[in-house]
Amino acid sequence: MADYLSPTVIQPTIPLAAMTPLERLVLSHVFSAWAEGDGLYFYAEETPAGVLTLSRAKLKAALAASDGSSGAIHGYAAARLAQTPAAECEIELDLTSDVGWERIFQDIVKRSPTLRYVTAVSAFTCSRMRPDGFGGIAVLITAEAIMAKSTNDFLEEFFATAGLTDALD
């Protein structure tokens, strides 16, 4: 069996003051994080987590401490808390759809007086030499947009520039 990985780094370091407690909690479960100055440097050695299981108490406390902040993760987390029976001690958050980590960083950039952008760079690797197991992607997140280009996107542009569009078939 082949293992597909996407080690990822987020830059720049995200100031603690720019994140709500809920964003900090969620992003610290999607990525590994280490303190760097007055912020957190986020990275994933293997792959960013897409589905999180958080304790109800921690999620509820982080949501309350976020003081009614708006943003994609705030509405989603509040809805998940309301949908999950009170007897459940853990809440599952699925960040593989509309509320992904990219949107969380975009909300942070929108509110921040100092962050103009966040970038994510991921490598695509595989434990076996499979043709679909290698490459990468670069993502630029601004207040207005989330833009991404993969190594395949660059190759398609190169083929077109070289007049080799038939090579794409």
Backbone as CSV, one residue per row, in Angstrom:
resi,resn,N_x,N_y,N_z,CA_x,CA_y,CA_z,C_x,C_y,C_z
1,MET,0.838,-1.186,0.000,0.000,0.000,0.000,0.883,1.250,0.000
2,ALA,0.510,2.206,-0.784,1.266,3.456,-0.885,0.698,4.481,0.090
3,ASP,1.574,5.233,0.715,1.173,6.335,1.591,1.405,7.649,0.856
4,TYR,0.329,8.422,0.698,0.421,9.729,0.064,0.500,10.783,1.165
5,LEU,1.496,11.658,1.081,1.721,12.680,2.099,1.771,14.057,1.453
6,SER,1.447,15.074,2.239,1.586,16.448,1.751,2.111,17.339,2.878
7,PRO,3.429,17.226,3.167,4.013,18.122,4.160,3.763,19.571,3.741
8,THR,3.414,20.394,4.715,2.959,21.756,4.421,3.559,22.741,5.410
9,VAL,3.940,23.909,4.917,4.379,24.999,5.793,3.517,26.226,5.522
10,ILE,3.209,26.940,6.593,2.418,28.170,6.533,3.344,29.328,6.885
11,GLN,3.306,30.380,6.082,4.114,31.564,6.375,3.282,32.799,6.118
12,PRO,3.495,33.865,6.803,4.434,34.060,7.905,3.889,33.459,9.201
13,THR,4.648,33.615,10.260,4.175,33.261,11.594,2.907,34.076,11.862
14,ILE,1.900,33.431,12.424,0.617,34.094,12.668,0.615,34.671,14.085
15,PRO,0.465,35.992,14.223,0.456,36.604,15.557,-0.683,36.038,16.409
16,LEU,-0.395,35.754,17.666,-1.425,35.259,18.583,-2.598,36.225,18.654
17,ALA,-2.296,37.513,18.649,-3.347,38.529,18.756,-4.272,38.548,17.544
18,ALA,-3.830,37.981,16.414,-4.648,37.990,15.202,-5.667,36.853,15.175
19,MET,-5.476,35.851,16.036,-6.351,34.679,16.041,-7.307,34.713,17.223
20,THR,-8.516,34.249,16.990,-9.434,34.051,18.107,-9.032,32.758,18.811
21,PRO,-9.462,32.563,20.058,-9.155,31.294,20.729,-9.650,30.073,19.946
22,LEU,-10.806,30.183,19.286,-11.315,29.063,18.500,-10.414,28.784,17.293
23,GLU,-10.001,29.815,16.584,-9.105,29.621,15.441,-7.787,28.994,15.885
24,ARG,-7.253,29.457,17.002,-6.003,28.915,17.526,-6.170,27.437,17.878
25,LEU,-7.286,27.085,18.529,-7.555,25.690,18.893,-7.640,24.816,17.640
26,VAL,-8.439,25.225,16.684,-8.651,24.416,15.478,-7.360,24.303,14.669
27,LEU,-6.707,25.428,14.388,-5.481,25.380,13.588,-4.379,24.570,14.258
28,SER,-4.357,24.555,15.584,-3.353,23.772,16.312,-3.643,22.276,16.267
29,HIS,-4.828,21.906,15.807,-5.147,20.493,15.589,-5.034,20.102,14.121
30,VAL,-5.168,21.062,13.233,-4.986,20.802,11.802,-3.489,20.666,11.513
31,PHE,-2.697,21.526,12.136,-1.258,21.588,11.950,-0.558,21.381,13.273
32,SER,0.734,21.101,13.199,1.595,21.235,14.362,1.925,22.710,14.453
33,ALA,2.257,23.176,15.635,2.572,24.600,15.794,3.656,24.767,16.842
34,TRP,4.535,25.711,16.594,5.466,26.075,17.654,5.478,27.579,17.797
35,ALA,5.726,27.981,19.038,5.751,29.408,19.353,6.990,30.027,18.725
36,GLU,6.774,31.152,18.084,7.868,31.900,17.467,7.587,33.368,17.731
37,GLY,8.323,33.956,18.666,8.065,35.337,19.057,6.677,35.441,19.659
38,ASP,5.871,36.376,19.154,4.513,36.565,19.676,3.470,35.870,18.793
39,GLY,3.898,34.810,18.104,2.969,34.114,17.225,3.209,32.625,17.168
40,LEU,2.517,31.985,16.236,2.664,30.547,16.028,3.068,30.279,14.588
41,TYR,4.035,29.393,14.436,4.449,28.904,13.125,3.733,27.575,12.914
42,PHE,2.909,27.482,11.882,2.129,26.279,11.608,2.784,25.456,10.502
43,TYR,2.764,24.130,10.696,3.313,23.221,9.698,2.693,21.833,9.890
44,ALA,2.765,21.029,8.850,2.336,19.631,8.927,3.476,18.793,8.366
45,GLU,4.029,17.923,9.186,5.133,17.086,8.720,4.662,16.037,7.724
46,GLU,3.433,15.552,7.892,2.901,14.546,6.968,1.796,15.130,6.094
47,THR,0.682,15.530,6.700,-0.465,16.064,5.970,-1.316,16.876,6.946
48,PRO,-1.839,18.032,6.554,-2.768,18.742,7.438,-3.999,17.861,7.727
49,ALA,-4.467,17.903,8.957,-5.644,17.107,9.329,-6.892,17.708,8.691
50,GLY,-7.767,16.859,8.195,-9.008,17.318,7.570,-10.219,17.143,8.457
51,VAL,-10.187,16.137,9.320,-11.289,15.876,10.241,-10.706,15.866,11.645
52,LEU,-11.273,16.692,12.504,-10.784,16.828,13.884,-11.816,16.304,14.859
53,THR,-11.341,15.737,15.945,-12.210,15.364,17.052,-11.730,16.167,18.258
54,LEU,-12.581,17.074,18.729,-12.229,17.948,19.849,-13.161,17.690,21.020
55,SER,-12.649,17.908,22.211,-13.505,17.747,23.384,-14.576,18.836,23.366
56,ARG,-15.787,18.450,23.729,-16.900,19.401,23.778,-16.537,20.578,24.680
57,ALA,-15.948,20.297,25.838,-15.629,21.357,26.796,-14.634,22.358,26.207
58,LYS,-13.571,21.861,25.552,-12.574,22.765,24.962,-13.171,23.575,23.822
59,LEU,-13.976,22.911,22.982,-14.586,23.610,21.855,-15.552,24.679,22.342
60,LYS,-16.365,24.326,23.331,-17.335,25.277,23.878,-16.620,26.462,24.530
61,ALA,-15.553,26.186,25.286,-14.791,27.255,25.949,-14.114,28.168,24.917
62,ALA,-13.534,27.581,23.870,-12.863,28.395,22.846,-13.869,29.245,22.089
63,LEU,-15.040,28.688,21.823,-16.083,29.449,21.132,-16.557,30.612,22.008
64,ALA,-16.772,30.352,23.287,-17.205,31.405,24.209,-16.126,32.482,24.356
65,ALA,-14.856,32.062,24.421,-13.754,33.018,24.579,-13.522,33.828,23.306
66,SER,-14.067,33.364,22.190,-13.912,34.095,20.935,-14.880,35.257,20.838
67,ASP,-15.694,35.416,21.858,-16.514,36.610,22.061,-17.366,36.994,20.849
68,GLY,-18.073,36.023,20.309,-19.002,36.324,19.221,-18.349,36.695,17.908
69,SER,-17.076,36.359,17.732,-16.394,36.667,16.476,-17.086,35.977,15.320
70,SER,-17.070,36.636,14.196,-17.638,36.007,13.007,-16.516,35.330,12.244
71,GLY,-16.878,34.523,11.339,-15.906,33.804,10.532,-16.426,32.411,10.265
72,ALA,-15.871,31.793,9.257,-16.352,30.488,8.812,-16.324,29.451,9.930
73,ILE,-15.231,29.373,10.662,-15.117,28.327,11.689,-16.032,28.600,12.867
74,HIS,-16.309,29.849,13.175,-17.149,30.178,14.322,-18.586,29.713,14.110
75,GLY,-19.139,30.005,12.952,-20.494,29.556,12.651,-20.585,28.052,12.554
76,TYR,-19.589,27.437,11.931,-19.587,25.979,11.766,-19.469,25.277,13.121
77,ALA,-18.548,25.744,13.979,-18.362,25.117,15.292,-19.612,25.278,16.151
78,ALA,-20.239,26.436,16.115,-21.474,26.653,16.888,-22.573,25.715,16.395
79,ALA,-22.677,25.544,15.088,-23.690,24.640,14.530,-23.408,23.195,14.916
80,ARG,-22.153,22.779,14.868,-21.792,21.398,15.246,-22.087,21.147,16.730
81,LEU,-21.804,22.138,17.572,-22.136,21.999,18.998,-23.636,21.834,19.182
82,ALA,-24.424,22.627,18.483,-25.878,22.565,18.607,-26.435,21.246,18.067
83,GLN,-25.817,20.693,17.029,-26.301,19.453,16.400,-25.924,18.196,17.171
84,THR,-24.880,18.271,17.974,-24.371,17.091,18.664,-25.069,16.935,20.010
85,PRO,-25.620,15.745,20.291,-26.304,15.530,21.567,-25.417,15.906,22.761
86,ALA,-26.024,16.498,23.761,-25.285,16.996,24.935,-24.492,15.901,25.646
87,ALA,-24.907,14.670,25.524,-24.211,13.568,26.184,-22.875,13.242,25.508
88,GLU,-22.709,13.686,24.267,-21.459,13.423,23.538,-20.341,14.306,24.090
89,CYS,-19.239,13.697,24.477,-18.106,14.437,25.043,-17.149,14.956,23.983
90,GLU,-17.259,14.424,22.764,-16.376,14.844,21.687,-17.197,15.307,20.494
91,ILE,-16.671,16.306,19.817,-17.321,16.879,18.642,-16.388,16.687,17.453
92,GLU,-16.949,16.221,16.342,-16.164,16.057,15.124,-16.377,17.262,14.221
93,LEU,-15.273,17.825,13.755,-15.310,18.925,12.788,-14.689,18.439,11.487
94,ASP,-15.450,18.496,10.413,-14.975,18.095,9.095,-14.576,19.346,8.324
95,LEU,-13.277,19.530,8.159,-12.760,20.720,7.485,-12.410,20.437,6.030
96,THR,-12.981,19.383,5.470,-12.661,19.031,4.084,-13.641,19.651,3.092
97,SER,-14.624,20.397,3.586,-15.595,21.006,2.672,-15.430,22.524,2.664
98,ASP,-16.511,23.242,2.867,-16.490,24.709,2.763,-15.646,25.404,3.828
99,VAL,-15.547,24.807,4.989,-14.816,25.443,6.089,-13.460,24.756,6.242
100,GLY,-12.573,25.008,5.321,-11.230,24.452,5.400,-10.281,25.403,6.097
101,TRP,-9.077,24.915,6.336,-8.091,25.752,7.025,-7.759,27.004,6.211
102,GLU,-7.899,26.933,4.883,-7.637,28.113,4.060,-8.598,29.250,4.407
103,ARG,-9.862,28.920,4.614,-10.866,29.937,4.979,-10.593,30.500,6.368
104,ILE,-10.107,29.673,7.269,-9.778,30.157,8.614,-8.657,31.192,8.521
105,PHE,-7.618,30.868,7.760,-6.533,31.847,7.585,-7.038,33.108,6.879
106,GLN,-7.943,32.957,5.931,-8.487,34.136,5.249,-9.236,35.028,6.234
107,ASP,-10.015,34.440,7.133,-10.710,35.241,8.149,-9.719,35.989,9.038
108,ILE,-8.610,35.336,9.368,-7.577,35.981,10.188,-6.982,37.172,9.435
109,VAL,-6.663,36.975,8.156,-6.094,38.065,7.346,-7.096,39.221,7.238
110,LYS,-8.375,38.905,7.049,-9.400,39.956,6.925,-9.443,40.856,8.157
111,ARG,-9.279,40.275,9.334,-9.372,41.048,10.576,-8.072,41.713,10.982
112,SER,-6.960,41.173,10.524,-5.658,41.613,11.024,-5.227,42.955,10.440
113,PRO,-4.767,43.859,11.289,-4.238,45.123,10.775,-2.806,44.977,10.239
114,THR,-2.146,43.837,10.519,-0.753,43.679,10.107,-0.524,42.600,9.055
115,LEU,-1.343,41.559,9.027,-1.170,40.487,8.034,-1.850,40.875,6.727
116,ARG,-1.099,40.913,5.651,-1.688,41.193,4.343,-1.975,39.903,3.579
117,TYR,-1.295,38.836,3.953,-1.446,37.556,3.274,-0.914,36.429,4.157
118,VAL,-1.271,35.214,3.772,-0.703,33.995,4.339,-0.412,33.095,3.146
119,THR,0.715,32.388,3.184,1.005,31.427,2.124,1.081,30.024,2.716
120,ALA,0.746,29.055,1.880,0.911,27.644,2.227,1.642,26.998,1.063
121,VAL,2.677,26.248,1.372,3.402,25.500,0.352,3.409,24.047,0.786
122,SER,2.921,23.187,-0.107,2.838,21.753,0.181,3.604,20.966,-0.872
123,ALA,4.278,19.933,-0.416,4.903,18.970,-1.315,3.996,17.755,-1.365
124,PHE,3.860,17.164,-2.517,3.123,15.913,-2.635,4.147,14.805,-2.784
125,THR,4.144,13.878,-1.836,5.093,12.777,-1.881,4.352,11.464,-1.670
126,CYS,5.029,10.385,-1.985,4.423,9.063,-1.879,5.502,8.083,-1.440
127,SER,5.114,7.091,-0.662,6.072,6.098,-0.181,6.499,5.132,-1.286
128,ARG,5.830,5.168,-2.419,6.197,4.358,-3.585,6.344,5.296,-4.782
129,MET,7.054,4.871,-5.752,7.307,5.717,-6.921,6.122,5.668,-7.886
130,ARG,5.012,6.222,-7.463,3.803,6.258,-8.280,3.771,7.567,-9.070
131,PRO,3.317,7.535,-10.323,3.324,8.760,-11.133,2.407,9.855,-10.606
132,ASP,1.380,9.483,-9.851,0.462,10.493,-9.309,0.835,10.906,-7.888
133,GLY,1.986,10.470,-7.400,2.335,10.697,-6.000,3.300,11.830,-5.724
134,PHE,3.637,12.612,-6.747,4.649,13.628,-6.528,4.253,14.950,-7.165
135,GLY,4.680,16.025,-6.565,4.376,17.360,-7.065,4.283,18.313,-5.900
136,GLY,3.404,19.272,-6.044,3.248,20.235,-4.972,2.215,21.279,-5.336
137,ILE,2.007,22.186,-4.396,1.052,23.270,-4.598,1.496,24.466,-3.763
138,ALA,1.231,25.641,-4.282,1.466,26.887,-3.539,0.127,27.618,-3.464
139,VAL,-0.183,28.131,-2.280,-1.463,28.814,-2.044,-1.162,30.198,-1.480
140,LEU,-1.817,31.201,-2.042,-1.750,32.568,-1.521,-3.129,32.925,-1.005
141,ILE,-3.188,33.328,0.263,-4.455,33.677,0.906,-4.411,35.152,1.260
142,THR,-5.333,35.930,0.690,-5.472,37.350,1.022,-6.882,37.559,1.557
143,ALA,-7.174,38.770,1.956,-8.521,39.080,2.446,-9.557,38.894,1.345
144,GLU,-9.162,39.073,0.101,-10.103,39.020,-1.020,-10.148,37.684,-1.731
145,ALA,-9.082,36.883,-1.657,-9.039,35.679,-2.486,-8.155,34.589,-1.887
146,ILE,-8.426,33.370,-2.327,-7.571,32.221,-2.060,-7.168,31.690,-3.434
147,MET,-5.882,31.788,-3.744,-5.379,31.387,-5.059,-4.386,30.247,-4.893
148,ALA,-4.431,29.294,-5.818,-3.525,28.153,-5.742,-3.076,27.731,-7.133
149,LYS,-1.855,27.218,-7.199,-1.323,26.625,-8.424,-0.508,25.401,-8.028
150,SER,-0.777,24.323,-8.744,-0.030,23.093,-8.512,1.105,22.984,-9.522
151,THR,1.978,22.031,-9.289,3.041,21.794,-10.265,2.430,21.355,-11.596
152,ASN,1.313,20.644,-11.577,0.634,20.270,-12.826,0.143,21.511,-13.568
153,ASP,-0.369,22.517,-12.839,-0.797,23.764,-13.473,0.376,24.429,-14.196
154,PHE,1.534,24.456,-13.528,2.716,25.056,-14.157,3.119,24.275,-15.405
155,LEU,3.087,22.948,-15.325,3.450,22.143,-16.489,2.498,22.375,-17.657
156,GLU,1.200,22.484,-17.383,0.238,22.771,-18.447,0.551,24.102,-19.119
157,GLU,0.918,25.108,-18.317,1.307,26.403,-18.892,2.562,26.270,-19.745
158,PHE,3.530,25.489,-19.272,4.764,25.290,-20.032,4.476,24.574,-21.356
159,PHE,3.618,23.533,-21.305,3.257,22.817,-22.533,2.601,23.774,-23.533
160,ALA,1.685,24.598,-23.046,0.994,25.544,-23.924,1.985,26.543,-24.521
161,THR,2.885,27.070,-23.711,3.892,28.021,-24.190,4.792,27.383,-25.245
162,ALA,5.112,26.107,-25.044,5.986,25.398,-25.981,5.232,24.864,-27.196
163,GLY,3.906,25.109,-27.240,3.112,24.622,-28.359,2.879,23.127,-28.322
164,LEU,2.939,22.554,-27.163,2.786,21.095,-26.996,1.447,20.752,-26.354
165,THR,0.399,21.440,-26.747,-0.905,21.201,-26.116,-1.392,19.776,-26.323
166,ASP,-0.937,19.112,-27.407,-1.333,17.717,-27.614,-0.704,16.787,-26.563
167,ALA,0.348,17.236,-25.892,0.972,16.432,-24.845,0.100,16.334,-23.606
168,LEU,-0.906,17.197,-23.507,-1.795,17.196,-22.344,-2.869,16.124,-22.422
169,ASP,-3.050,15.520,-23.588,-4.095,14.501,-23.767,-3.696,13.174,-23.180
